[in-house]
Amino acid sequence: MASPFERVKTAWYSPDRERELNSLVEQMAAEGVTRGELDAALGQLLEEVRAAGADEVTEEIILFVCDRLHGWCMPAYHITTRSSPDARGPDITPTPPGTV
């Protein structure tokens, strides 16, 4: 099975990277991947994208997913993992339609 980083990297290189990355992180959280593992994978992806010379708009795609993962956004956008401080179980708030 692919590592969380390998999975987010694959989503990043899909034609609709923003939607794919958000959906994949939601899916992995539902599968039981911890917030720490997801955070590490997204951090590694961000470092790689920055090293390749990405602009601020491109970086913001990854940072928005991180914000959702840590709850630094509107509650409707939160991604809840089993390891979240306020986790109520494996429930995941999907990306609202038309937001990505």
Biotite code that builds the C-alpha atoms (Angstrom):
import biotite.structure as struc

atoms = struc.array([
    struc.Atom([0.000, 0.000, 0.000], chain_id="A", res_id=1, res_name="MET", atom_name="CA", element="C"),
    struc.Atom([1.218, 3.473, -0.830], chain_id="A", res_id=2, res_name="ALA", atom_name="CA", element="C"),
    struc.Atom([2.309, 5.787, 1.982], chain_id="A", res_id=3, res_name="SER", atom_name="CA", element="C"),
    struc.Atom([0.243, 8.879, 2.823], chain_id="A", res_id=4, res_name="PRO", atom_name="CA", element="C"),
    struc.Atom([2.891, 11.026, 1.103], chain_id="A", res_id=5, res_name="PHE", atom_name="CA", element="C"),
    struc.Atom([2.819, 8.917, -2.050], chain_id="A", res_id=6, res_name="GLU", atom_name="CA", element="C"),
    struc.Atom([-0.959, 9.186, -2.122], chain_id="A", res_id=7, res_name="ARG", atom_name="CA", element="C"),
    struc.Atom([-1.064, 12.982, -1.683], chain_id="A", res_id=8, res_name="VAL", atom_name="CA", element="C"),
    struc.Atom([1.672, 13.373, -4.277], chain_id="A", res_id=9, res_name="LYS", atom_name="CA", element="C"),
    struc.Atom([-0.377, 11.347, -6.770], chain_id="A", res_id=10, res_name="THR", atom_name="CA", element="C"),
    struc.Atom([-3.419, 13.539, -6.056], chain_id="A", res_id=11, res_name="ALA", atom_name="CA", element="C"),
    struc.Atom([-1.260, 16.643, -6.510], chain_id="A", res_id=12, res_name="TRP", atom_name="CA", element="C"),
    struc.Atom([-0.317, 15.635, -10.036], chain_id="A", res_id=13, res_name="TYR", atom_name="CA", element="C"),
    struc.Atom([-3.888, 14.881, -11.103], chain_id="A", res_id=14, res_name="SER", atom_name="CA", element="C"),
    struc.Atom([-5.616, 17.249, -13.556], chain_id="A", res_id=15, res_name="PRO", atom_name="CA", element="C"),
    struc.Atom([-7.840, 18.738, -10.805], chain_id="A", res_id=16, res_name="ASP", atom_name="CA", element="C"),
    struc.Atom([-5.265, 18.866, -7.997], chain_id="A", res_id=17, res_name="ARG", atom_name="CA", element="C"),
    struc.Atom([-7.282, 21.018, -5.610], chain_id="A", res_id=18, res_name="GLU", atom_name="CA", element="C"),
    struc.Atom([-10.373, 18.806, -5.650], chain_id="A", res_id=19, res_name="ARG", atom_name="CA", element="C"),
    struc.Atom([-8.350, 15.577, -5.672], chain_id="A", res_id=20, res_name="GLU", atom_name="CA", element="C"),
    struc.Atom([-6.125, 16.615, -2.765], chain_id="A", res_id=21, res_name="LEU", atom_name="CA", element="C"),
    struc.Atom([-9.089, 17.665, -0.613], chain_id="A", res_id=22, res_name="ASN", atom_name="CA", element="C"),
    struc.Atom([-11.039, 14.506, -1.440], chain_id="A", res_id=23, res_name="SER", atom_name="CA", element="C"),
    struc.Atom([-8.073, 12.240, -0.832], chain_id="A", res_id=24, res_name="LEU", atom_name="CA", element="C"),
    struc.Atom([-7.259, 13.716, 2.581], chain_id="A", res_id=25, res_name="VAL", atom_name="CA", element="C"),
    struc.Atom([-10.931, 13.349, 3.564], chain_id="A", res_id=26, res_name="GLU", atom_name="CA", element="C"),
    struc.Atom([-10.825, 9.729, 2.382], chain_id="A", res_id=27, res_name="GLN", atom_name="CA", element="C"),
    struc.Atom([-7.589, 8.930, 4.207], chain_id="A", res_id=28, res_name="MET", atom_name="CA", element="C"),
    struc.Atom([-8.978, 10.469, 7.419], chain_id="A", res_id=29, res_name="ALA", atom_name="CA", element="C"),
    struc.Atom([-12.032, 8.222, 7.060], chain_id="A", res_id=30, res_name="ALA", atom_name="CA", element="C"),
    struc.Atom([-9.711, 5.235, 6.593], chain_id="A", res_id=31, res_name="GLU", atom_name="CA", element="C"),
    struc.Atom([-8.071, 5.979, 9.935], chain_id="A", res_id=32, res_name="GLY", atom_name="CA", element="C"),
    struc.Atom([-4.892, 7.763, 8.857], chain_id="A", res_id=33, res_name="VAL", atom_name="CA", element="C"),
    struc.Atom([-3.990, 10.007, 11.780], chain_id="A", res_id=34, res_name="THR", atom_name="CA", element="C"),
    struc.Atom([-3.826, 13.775, 11.661], chain_id="A", res_id=35, res_name="ARG", atom_name="CA", element="C"),
    struc.Atom([-0.081, 13.559, 12.344], chain_id="A", res_id=36, res_name="GLY", atom_name="CA", element="C"),
    struc.Atom([0.466, 11.271, 9.355], chain_id="A", res_id=37, res_name="GLU", atom_name="CA", element="C"),
    struc.Atom([-1.654, 13.476, 7.105], chain_id="A", res_id=38, res_name="LEU", atom_name="CA", element="C"),
    struc.Atom([0.074, 16.614, 8.365], chain_id="A", res_id=39, res_name="ASP", atom_name="CA", element="C"),
    struc.Atom([3.500, 15.081, 7.700], chain_id="A", res_id=40, res_name="ALA", atom_name="CA", element="C"),
    struc.Atom([2.498, 14.032, 4.176], chain_id="A", res_id=41, res_name="ALA", atom_name="CA", element="C"),
    struc.Atom([1.116, 17.477, 3.359], chain_id="A", res_id=42, res_name="LEU", atom_name="CA", element="C"),
    struc.Atom([4.205, 19.139, 4.851], chain_id="A", res_id=43, res_name="GLY", atom_name="CA", element="C"),
    struc.Atom([6.480, 16.993, 2.735], chain_id="A", res_id=44, res_name="GLN", atom_name="CA", element="C"),
    struc.Atom([4.424, 17.807, -0.357], chain_id="A", res_id=45, res_name="LEU", atom_name="CA", element="C"),
    struc.Atom([4.590, 21.530, 0.461], chain_id="A", res_id=46, res_name="LEU", atom_name="CA", element="C"),
    struc.Atom([8.378, 21.379, 0.838], chain_id="A", res_id=47, res_name="GLU", atom_name="CA", element="C"),
    struc.Atom([8.693, 19.609, -2.500], chain_id="A", res_id=48, res_name="GLU", atom_name="CA", element="C"),
    struc.Atom([6.405, 22.101, -4.248], chain_id="A", res_id=49, res_name="VAL", atom_name="CA", element="C"),
    struc.Atom([8.300, 25.048, -2.741], chain_id="A", res_id=50, res_name="ARG", atom_name="CA", element="C"),
    struc.Atom([11.636, 23.561, -3.795], chain_id="A", res_id=51, res_name="ALA", atom_name="CA", element="C"),
    struc.Atom([10.295, 23.370, -7.342], chain_id="A", res_id=52, res_name="ALA", atom_name="CA", element="C"),
    struc.Atom([9.564, 27.121, -7.228], chain_id="A", res_id=53, res_name="GLY", atom_name="CA", element="C"),
    struc.Atom([5.795, 27.144, -6.769], chain_id="A", res_id=54, res_name="ALA", atom_name="CA", element="C"),
    struc.Atom([4.054, 30.478, -6.448], chain_id="A", res_id=55, res_name="ASP", atom_name="CA", element="C"),
    struc.Atom([1.967, 31.545, -3.467], chain_id="A", res_id=56, res_name="GLU", atom_name="CA", element="C"),
    struc.Atom([-1.350, 30.648, -5.126], chain_id="A", res_id=57, res_name="VAL", atom_name="CA", element="C"),
    struc.Atom([-0.136, 27.101, -5.723], chain_id="A", res_id=58, res_name="THR", atom_name="CA", element="C"),
    struc.Atom([1.097, 26.744, -2.143], chain_id="A", res_id=59, res_name="GLU", atom_name="CA", element="C"),
    struc.Atom([-2.279, 27.944, -0.845], chain_id="A", res_id=60, res_name="GLU", atom_name="CA", element="C"),
    struc.Atom([-3.954, 24.827, -2.263], chain_id="A", res_id=61, res_name="ILE", atom_name="CA", element="C"),
    struc.Atom([-1.932, 22.657, 0.121], chain_id="A", res_id=62, res_name="ILE", atom_name="CA", element="C"),
    struc.Atom([-2.183, 25.133, 2.997], chain_id="A", res_id=63, res_name="LEU", atom_name="CA", element="C"),
    struc.Atom([-5.991, 25.203, 2.734], chain_id="A", res_id=64, res_name="PHE", atom_name="CA", element="C"),
    struc.Atom([-6.090, 21.425, 3.190], chain_id="A", res_id=65, res_name="VAL", atom_name="CA", element="C"),
    struc.Atom([-3.788, 21.813, 6.218], chain_id="A", res_id=66, res_name="CYS", atom_name="CA", element="C"),
    struc.Atom([-6.117, 24.489, 7.614], chain_id="A", res_id=67, res_name="ASP", atom_name="CA", element="C"),
    struc.Atom([-9.083, 22.123, 7.211], chain_id="A", res_id=68, res_name="ARG", atom_name="CA", element="C"),
    struc.Atom([-7.150, 19.335, 8.901], chain_id="A", res_id=69, res_name="LEU", atom_name="CA", element="C"),
    struc.Atom([-6.250, 21.487, 11.924], chain_id="A", res_id=70, res_name="HIS", atom_name="CA", element="C"),
    struc.Atom([-9.621, 23.201, 12.165], chain_id="A", res_id=71, res_name="GLY", atom_name="CA", element="C"),
    struc.Atom([-8.239, 26.618, 11.240], chain_id="A", res_id=72, res_name="TRP", atom_name="CA", element="C"),
    struc.Atom([-11.228, 27.398, 9.061], chain_id="A", res_id=73, res_name="CYS", atom_name="CA", element="C"),
    struc.Atom([-15.005, 27.462, 9.262], chain_id="A", res_id=74, res_name="MET", atom_name="CA", element="C"),
    struc.Atom([-16.342, 24.373, 11.058], chain_id="A", res_id=75, res_name="PRO", atom_name="CA", element="C"),
    struc.Atom([-18.207, 23.308, 7.928], chain_id="A", res_id=76, res_name="ALA", atom_name="CA", element="C"),
    struc.Atom([-14.853, 22.708, 6.222], chain_id="A", res_id=77, res_name="TYR", atom_name="CA", element="C"),
    struc.Atom([-13.069, 20.767, 9.008], chain_id="A", res_id=78, res_name="HIS", atom_name="CA", element="C"),
    struc.Atom([-11.582, 17.362, 8.292], chain_id="A", res_id=79, res_name="ILE", atom_name="CA", element="C"),
    struc.Atom([-11.939, 15.293, 11.455], chain_id="A", res_id=80, res_name="THR", atom_name="CA", element="C"),
    struc.Atom([-9.584, 12.402, 12.063], chain_id="A", res_id=81, res_name="THR", atom_name="CA", element="C"),
    struc.Atom([-9.719, 9.846, 14.837], chain_id="A", res_id=82, res_name="ARG", atom_name="CA", element="C"),
    struc.Atom([-6.693, 11.581, 16.359], chain_id="A", res_id=83, res_name="SER", atom_name="CA", element="C"),
    struc.Atom([-8.187, 15.094, 16.305], chain_id="A", res_id=84, res_name="SER", atom_name="CA", element="C"),
    struc.Atom([-8.509, 16.626, 19.770], chain_id="A", res_id=85, res_name="PRO", atom_name="CA", element="C"),
    struc.Atom([-12.269, 16.986, 19.303], chain_id="A", res_id=86, res_name="ASP", atom_name="CA", element="C"),
    struc.Atom([-12.784, 13.774, 17.345], chain_id="A", res_id=87, res_name="ALA", atom_name="CA", element="C"),
    struc.Atom([-16.233, 12.342, 17.708], chain_id="A", res_id=88, res_name="ARG", atom_name="CA", element="C"),
    struc.Atom([-15.432, 9.238, 15.724], chain_id="A", res_id=89, res_name="GLY", atom_name="CA", element="C"),
    struc.Atom([-14.633, 8.678, 12.093], chain_id="A", res_id=90, res_name="PRO", atom_name="CA", element="C"),
    struc.Atom([-17.068, 11.286, 10.779], chain_id="A", res_id=91, res_name="ASP", atom_name="CA", element="C"),
    struc.Atom([-15.643, 13.485, 8.054], chain_id="A", res_id=92, res_name="ILE", atom_name="CA", element="C"),
    struc.Atom([-17.074, 16.746, 6.820], chain_id="A", res_id=93, res_name="THR", atom_name="CA", element="C"),
    struc.Atom([-16.821, 16.596, 3.031], chain_id="A", res_id=94, res_name="PRO", atom_name="CA", element="C"),
    struc.Atom([-15.818, 19.585, 0.974], chain_id="A", res_id=95, res_name="THR", atom_name="CA", element="C"),
    struc.Atom([-18.988, 21.589, 0.305], chain_id="A", res_id=96, res_name="PRO", atom_name="CA", element="C"),
    struc.Atom([-19.901, 21.545, -3.404], chain_id="A", res_id=97, res_name="PRO", atom_name="CA", element="C"),
    struc.Atom([-18.582, 24.451, -5.418], chain_id="A", res_id=98, res_name="GLY", atom_name="CA", element="C"),
    struc.Atom([-15.885, 25.473, -2.935], chain_id="A", res_id=99, res_name="THR", atom_name="CA", element="C"),
    struc.Atom([-12.889, 23.990, -4.720], chain_id="A", res_id=100, res_name="VAL", atom_name="CA", element="C"),
])
